[in-house]
């Protein structure tokens, strides 16, 4: 990482604008859908069991649930356009620490139903409520990256009493990404229009360019590039639905989480790399902490948007320390 260069790579060229920040976010939701039972079903090989919950509108949400059922649960919320697999490094780490670890594929992403409706924050959070109700999770820690941080924010603000003990937002999109008179430091709407245009024109290439460039900071001088990480990002993205991914861009960029942040009372850790080229630092983490009643800011000098993958040896112990505090 080039710690001496922290300015977001937006606005240099239209190509750089399109590539440089599109992944951030996607966001959360109001628990308004009805409860649903877990529905384990065999995968195509018939040898492994894949677990799903079904929401009131018939959407099947895939989830992983590892570890002792009586241990404290940690729920992970992924970014756009990824899946629960993006958290494998953290899930394995906390599994070894004795926690119950859970991660789901947001509707339209990964192995969940490729929905063409409901791809917005309130429904995302409602889907999380269905999952936490079905698993009867109590005293859980919810950790969200990028769009998943928005999802955590909306869910936690509206969660049933006793469901949530702490929240952690990593490179997260709140309070709001898009530029406006109320948010002059945000990104122009044209940036997100560029994401939509790139997705429609050639989603497969777009989903290579993003991780190969700004997401992991691989476009910085001296960056140690991992082809495996790039291809794994592409694999996760291409598993989801184009329509859901398209809609999610609006959800993560235009949703205002100000009131949600103000409503959260549980201890909340806000973690952000100051070389984040996807969710610019100055317009996100410091502003979120100011709105939280019980927030703590942890800033990482020179680290990129995808810091959980590039620097787990730094991030994971900090997550553990906060959870144990």
Order of alpha helices (4+ residues) and beta strands (2+ residues): alpha-beta-beta-beta-beta-alpha-beta-alpha-beta-alpha-beta-alpha-alpha-alpha-alpha-beta-alpha-beta-alpha-alpha
